[in-house]
Amino acid sequence: PIFLAVFEENFKKSYPRSLLRQGSLRNSYLHEISHPLLRYRDSEKRLQEYFPIFDEITASVFGVKACGSLLLKDIISQKELEAIMVMFIALAFCWWIQYLNEPGVIHYAQGFAMALNFFLESGAIRESKGFSWPNFAKLFVSIDQLASSLERILAVGTYEDAKKFTEQYGSLEIFERFRSNLKNLI
């Protein structure tokens, strides 16, 4: 339902439900696989209250980034990679909607806000009357850049680095722009 509410009508026709379900499932397991790869011994202590935000969004972004290798090895198709990225965007809105009802998941919503704001800044996604239209080449480059920035903060970043990045990209206002599209889901 979020995919249907957020993306432009002609764009939606290119992605059958089965492909989107597969993209959603892949996002979930790639996130979980990425978590142990991103565990840095002292990151929780260094980043303090910012750690949960960076811990969760880095695993999600890192998981999507890893799919580039799968595409290059012909394990997944270009369309499957696109579905993974599209469902990553839809998942961002899912966490925001859940946050509206359950404030304890703020770190997920804020992490995904950082990703969406980063993608908007890079031109990887655009808005037009509340709809988001991805440029997949730019989106994959942005995912790679974001994964590197987030992992650096987890690996060696300071509290101030995490705070600055969160202040720059963590505004939940990005979701509010789509509130009217999602009114039936909130």
C-alpha positions as CSV (number, residue, x, y, z in Angstrom):
1,P,0.0,0.0,0.0
2,I,2.9,2.4,0.7
3,F,4.3,1.8,-2.8
4,L,1.0,2.5,-4.3
5,A,0.6,5.7,-2.3
6,V,4.1,7.2,-2.8
7,F,5.1,6.4,-6.4
8,E,3.8,8.0,-9.6
9,E,1.1,6.1,-11.5
10,N,3.1,5.2,-14.6
11,F,6.1,4.1,-12.6
12,K,4.0,1.7,-10.5
13,K,3.0,-0.3,-13.7
14,S,6.6,-1.5,-14.1
15,Y,6.7,-3.4,-10.8
16,P,4.4,-6.4,-10.3
17,R,3.4,-7.3,-6.8
18,S,5.5,-10.5,-6.8
19,L,8.7,-8.5,-7.6
20,L,8.0,-6.0,-4.9
21,R,7.4,-8.7,-2.3
22,Q,10.7,-10.3,-3.3
23,G,12.4,-6.9,-3.0
24,S,10.9,-6.4,0.4
25,L,12.0,-9.8,1.7
26,R,15.5,-9.2,0.3
27,N,15.7,-5.9,2.2
28,S,14.8,-7.6,5.4
29,Y,17.3,-10.4,5.2
30,L,20.1,-8.3,3.8
31,H,19.6,-5.9,6.8
32,E,20.0,-8.8,9.2
33,I,23.0,-10.2,7.4
34,S,24.7,-6.8,7.4
35,H,24.3,-6.2,11.2
36,P,27.2,-8.4,12.4
37,L,29.4,-7.1,9.6
38,L,29.0,-3.6,11.0
39,R,29.7,-4.2,14.7
40,Y,32.5,-2.0,15.9
41,R,33.6,-2.6,19.4
42,D,33.3,0.8,20.9
43,S,30.7,2.4,18.5
44,E,27.9,2.3,21.0
45,K,30.0,4.1,23.6
46,R,31.3,6.7,21.2
47,L,27.9,7.5,19.5
48,Q,25.8,7.2,22.6
49,E,22.1,8.0,21.9
50,Y,22.9,8.3,18.1
51,F,24.1,4.7,18.0
52,P,20.7,3.0,17.5
53,I,20.0,5.3,14.5
54,F,23.3,4.6,12.8
55,D,23.2,0.9,13.7
56,E,19.9,0.3,12.1
57,I,20.1,2.5,9.0
58,T,23.6,1.4,8.2
59,A,22.6,-2.2,8.1
60,S,19.8,-1.4,5.7
61,V,21.8,0.7,3.4
62,F,24.8,-1.6,3.5
63,G,22.5,-4.5,2.6
64,V,21.2,-2.7,-0.5
65,K,24.7,-1.7,-1.5
66,A,25.7,-5.4,-1.4
67,C,23.2,-6.1,-4.1
68,G,25.3,-4.3,-6.6
69,S,27.7,-7.3,-6.5
70,L,24.8,-9.7,-7.0
71,L,23.8,-7.8,-10.1
72,L,27.4,-7.8,-11.5
73,K,27.5,-11.6,-10.9
74,D,24.2,-12.1,-12.7
75,I,22.6,-13.4,-9.5
76,I,19.8,-10.8,-9.7
77,S,18.5,-8.8,-12.6
78,Q,18.5,-5.0,-13.0
79,K,14.7,-5.1,-12.3
80,E,15.2,-7.1,-9.1
81,L,17.8,-4.6,-7.9
82,E,15.4,-1.7,-8.7
83,A,12.6,-3.5,-6.7
84,I,15.0,-3.8,-3.7
85,M,15.7,0.0,-3.9
86,V,12.0,0.9,-4.4
87,M,11.0,-1.2,-1.4
88,F,13.8,0.4,0.6
89,I,12.1,3.7,0.0
90,A,8.7,2.2,0.8
91,L,10.1,0.8,4.0
92,A,11.2,4.2,5.1
93,F,7.6,5.3,5.1
94,C,6.5,2.2,6.9
95,W,8.8,3.0,9.8
96,W,7.5,6.6,9.9
97,I,3.9,5.4,10.0
98,Q,4.9,3.0,12.8
99,Y,6.7,5.8,14.7
100,L,3.5,7.9,14.6
101,N,1.8,5.2,16.7
102,E,4.8,3.9,18.6
103,P,7.4,6.6,19.3
104,G,9.9,4.0,20.6
105,V,10.9,3.2,17.0
106,I,12.1,6.8,16.4
107,H,15.7,5.5,15.6
108,Y,14.3,3.6,12.6
109,A,12.2,6.5,11.3
110,Q,15.1,9.0,11.8
111,G,17.6,6.7,10.2
112,F,15.4,6.2,7.1
113,A,14.8,10.0,7.1
114,M,18.5,10.5,6.8
115,A,18.6,8.1,3.8
116,L,15.7,9.8,2.1
117,N,17.1,13.3,2.7
118,F,20.5,12.2,1.5
119,F,18.9,10.8,-1.7
120,L,16.9,14.0,-2.3
121,E,20.0,16.1,-1.9
122,S,21.9,14.0,-4.4
123,G,19.0,14.1,-6.9
124,A,18.5,10.3,-6.7
125,I,14.9,10.8,-5.9
126,R,12.7,13.7,-6.8
127,E,9.3,15.0,-5.6
128,S,6.5,16.1,-7.8
129,K,3.2,16.8,-6.0
130,G,4.2,14.4,-3.2
131,F,5.3,11.6,-5.5
132,S,8.9,10.2,-5.4
133,W,10.6,9.3,-8.7
134,P,13.9,7.5,-8.4
135,N,16.8,7.8,-10.8
136,F,18.2,4.4,-10.3
137,A,21.8,5.1,-11.5
138,K,22.0,8.1,-9.1
139,L,20.2,6.1,-6.4
140,F,22.7,3.3,-6.4
141,V,25.6,5.8,-6.4
142,S,23.9,7.6,-3.4
143,I,23.4,4.3,-1.6
144,D,27.1,3.6,-2.0
145,Q,28.1,7.0,-0.8
146,L,25.7,6.9,2.1
147,A,26.9,3.4,3.1
148,S,30.5,4.7,3.2
149,S,29.5,7.8,5.3
150,L,27.4,5.8,7.8
151,E,30.0,3.0,8.2
152,R,32.8,5.5,8.8
153,I,30.7,7.1,11.6
154,L,30.1,3.7,13.1
155,A,33.7,2.6,12.7
156,V,35.7,5.7,13.8
157,G,33.2,8.6,14.1
158,T,32.8,10.7,17.1
159,Y,29.6,11.7,19.0
160,E,29.9,15.1,17.2
161,D,30.2,13.4,13.8
162,A,27.0,11.5,14.5
163,K,25.2,14.5,15.9
164,K,26.2,16.7,12.9
165,F,25.1,14.0,10.3
166,T,21.8,13.5,12.1
167,E,21.1,17.2,12.3
168,Q,22.0,17.6,8.6
169,Y,19.9,14.6,7.3
170,G,17.7,13.3,10.1
171,S,14.7,15.6,9.8
172,L,11.4,13.8,9.7
173,E,9.8,16.6,7.7
174,I,10.5,14.6,4.6
175,F,7.7,12.2,5.6
176,E,5.3,15.0,6.3
177,R,5.5,16.0,2.7
178,F,3.8,12.7,1.8
179,R,1.2,12.7,4.6
180,S,-1.7,13.5,2.3
181,N,-0.7,10.5,0.0
182,L,-0.5,8.2,3.1
183,K,-3.6,9.5,4.9
184,N,-5.4,6.2,4.5
185,L,-2.5,4.3,6.0
186,I,-1.8,6.5,9.0
